[in-house]
Amino acid sequence: MAGLELSHLIDFNSTFGALFIGFGASSLAFGVLSMQSYSYFRRYPGDVWWYKCLVAAIWIMELVDQALIGHAVYFYVVSNWGEVTALLEGPVWTLIVQVTLGATVGAIVKVCFGMRVWRFSKHNIPVTLLIMLGTLAQLAAAFLFTVRAFQIPSIARVGELKLVGSIALGLGMATDVITAAALCYFLRGLKTGYQRDDSIVNTLTLYAINTGVITSAISLSTLVLYDLMPTNFVFMAFYFVLSKVYANSFFAALNTRRSVRGRGTEGDHTTVPTFLMVGQTTNKEVHVDPIYSVQSSAGNRSNGDFSPRMEVPREPPISTMPPIHYAQAW
């Protein structure tokens, strides 16, 4: 009887339906992530080992995260379909652990983006420290949310954790905004006046803005929905996708680098930047065409008069170009 009475009070579309839609969206995002992971190992077989380990670790963590989401959705939508009394019990453990695992993936990506700010800013300690502290604070809040979620007697009372959850989501959104703003600010100082170099910097700036806007928008949506509608599961659908958006942004950054013999261009002997920098950077030196120089010198010696060698601007191979100040983005 209690189940029949509750069934008239609970909206299945905003509870079980929201979980199902969130699972579908996260599955799509994980599919894109898997394609990017395959593309990375195929295009950069000679990349440094810690990049490979980091990519593999993030993909495995997202695989586990997706499995946890799938188990939680199956528990509520299939095993307990129509059993609204399941909402009166404590949250299933996979739904709680998924929160911490997703926050961990997001923290790893934020740290990587923070290191990029460190390099682009020429080792600016205050800004980088602010990003790192925000990342660690968000992760700590997510762990606290997980611990308290195991203590609530019913999933319907998840609104009681609104304060901790709002702090975690707010810190994540603020960190994304600070990171994007810092990248845009410090990238402006890397412009050289050369059109090719400046176009690369503009592309980097645009990418930083887009990445920050997407992740911040999802975090803000989750935060607003959680604060306004804590009794339904619509906010969970957005949170299911959030960590995979972070992971996809990081994989996209790695896959858009130039490749030299299967190795990412993050080494000390390359000038092609490693973060979405397409095309070859402008070399500011003027090089002499050796064939023309030899012919010109021989002709001048035979005529007995002196003439300076003409210098023809040429772009040397990537492997011989000296590094410039924004050559290493990671």
Secondary structure, DSSP 8 states (H G I E B T S, - for coil): -HHHHHHTTS-TTTTHHHHHHHHHHHHHHHHHHHHHHHHHHHH-TTS-HHHHHHHHHHHHHHHHHHHHHHHHHHIIIIITTT-GGGGGS---HHHHHHHHHHHHHHHHHHHHHHHHHHHHTTS-HHHHHHHHHHHHHHHHHHHHHHHHHTT-S-GGGGGGGHHHHHHHHHHHHHHHHHHHHHHHHHHHTT--S-HHHHHHHHHHHHHHHHHHHHHHHHHHHHHHHHHH-TTSSHHHHHHHHHHHHHHHHHHHHHHTS-EETTEES-STT--S-SSS--S-----S----HHHHHHHHHHHHHHT-------------GGGS---TTS---
